[in-house]
Amino acid sequence: MQFFEDFAVGDTDEFGEYDVTLSEVLEFAERYDPQWFHTDPERAEAESMYGGIIASGWHTASMTMRLFVDGVLSDAASLGAKGVEELRWWKPVYPGDTLVVESEVLETTVETDDRGLVEIRTRTFAERESGEVELVCSFVSDVMVARRDGTWGSP
């Protein structure tokens, strides 16, 4: 279990592999972001500037969050986050891409006797079916983490 004191500015990690499927792209888009370039493969191929169907940016952020939880937060004394800043979708994500995430600790701040705030930059890369790797998403999050000598789980 990683506590606040275990995070240091400059710490980096790379983790996860998430295979993006057409069915998941369509399912997410139909439910949460039903724009035609996310939901209509034929029209997206014929008319969009993307050359085919793409994942919603919110879907990309959700897949990134899953990898971030599995790679960082599941082993941390995380108490939630205070927010996300600098959210950017740099390139589209396509069915067939494999996502990988990289994190970097930017700052650590003691907030209370029980917790600290860890500012983390998260960058998501897509490995294309061609083998090319591109940055597709990035954000900075402020994660509350319990202190080792604090009361675990106190808000």
N, C-alpha and C positions, 0 to 999 in steps of 0.2 A: 504494500500500500504506500503510495506516494503522498506525503503531506506537504503543506506549503513550503516548509524548509528544504524540501528535496528538489525544488525547482530553482534553477539559476539562470540569470540573464545569459543569453547566448546558447543555451541548450537547444539542440535540434534533434529531430527524429523524422524518419520516413517510414510509412506503414501503409498497410492495406492493399487490397486489390479488389475492385468492384467492377464486375462485368455488366455493362449497360445493355439491356435487351430492348427490342422494339416493343414487346408486349408491356413492359414496365413503363416505358416512355409514354405509350398511348394511354395506359390505365391512369397514370398520374395526371396527365394533361386533361383527359376527359373529366376527371374529378375536380382538379384545382386550377388549371390554366388552359381552358379549351380554345386556344387560338389555333387557326388552321395549320400553321407550320409546325405545330406540336401534335395534331390529331389526324391530319389527312396526308398520308404518305404520297399518294399520286399527285395531289395538288402541290405539295411541298417540293417534289422533284421537278415538276413542270414550271412552277411559278416563283418559288422562293429564291432569295439571294443566297441561301445556304446549300442549295443543290440536293436537298432531301430533308427528311424529317429530323428535327432536333429536339433534345430534351429541354423542357422548361428550365429556366435559370433557377427557379425555386426547387425543382427536382434535383438539379445539380447540387444546390446547397444542402438538400436533405440527404443525398447520397454521401456528400462530404461529411455531414454531421455524423452519419452512421460510422464511417471510417474513423472519425475523430473520437467518438465514444469508445469504439473497440480498441483503438490504438493508444489512447491517452487516458480518457476519463474513467474507463472501467477499472483501472488500477490506481486511481487517485481518490483522495478524500474530497471529492467534488461536492460542493453545496449548491451548484447551479451557476448561472452566469448573470451578469448585470447588463449585458448587451453585446451587440456586434457593431463594429464600425468598418468603414472602408470596404464594404461588400462590392465586389466587382466580378462581372462575368466577362472574361477576356476573349474567349473563343467559344463557339457552340460545342455541345457534346452530342455525339451521334450514337445511335444503336451500333453495337460492335466495339465501341471504345472500352478500354479498361482504365479505371480511375485509380490513382495513387495519391496519397496525401503526404505533405511535408509540414512540420510544425517548427516554430522557433519561439522561444520565450524572449519577449521584448523587455518586460519589466515585472518586478515583484514589489508589492507594497503591503505592509502590515496594516490591516484595517482595525482589528480588535484583538483582544487576548485570545480569541477562539479561531480567528480566520485571517487569511490574507487574500489579496487579489493578484492573480497571475494574468498578465496581458500576453496573449499568444497570437502570433501571426500564423494563419493556416493557408496553405497554397495547395490547390488541387491540379494535378496534371492528368491529361488523357493520353494514353498510348493508343494511337490509331491503328486500324487494321494494316496500314502500310508500314507500321513500325515507328513512324514519326511520333515524337512526344511534344505536347504543347501545354502551356499553362492555360487552364480554362476557368478557374475561379480562385478568388482570394478574399480573405477577410481577417479582421483583428477582433478577438473576443476577450472579454474581461471575465475570467473564471474565478469564482470564490472557492477557496480550498481551505479545509480545516487545518489548523496548526497542530503540530504533534502533541504539544502539551495542553492544548485547549480541550474543550468539551466536544467530542466528536458529534456532529450532527446538529449543533445549536445554530439557530438562524441568525 
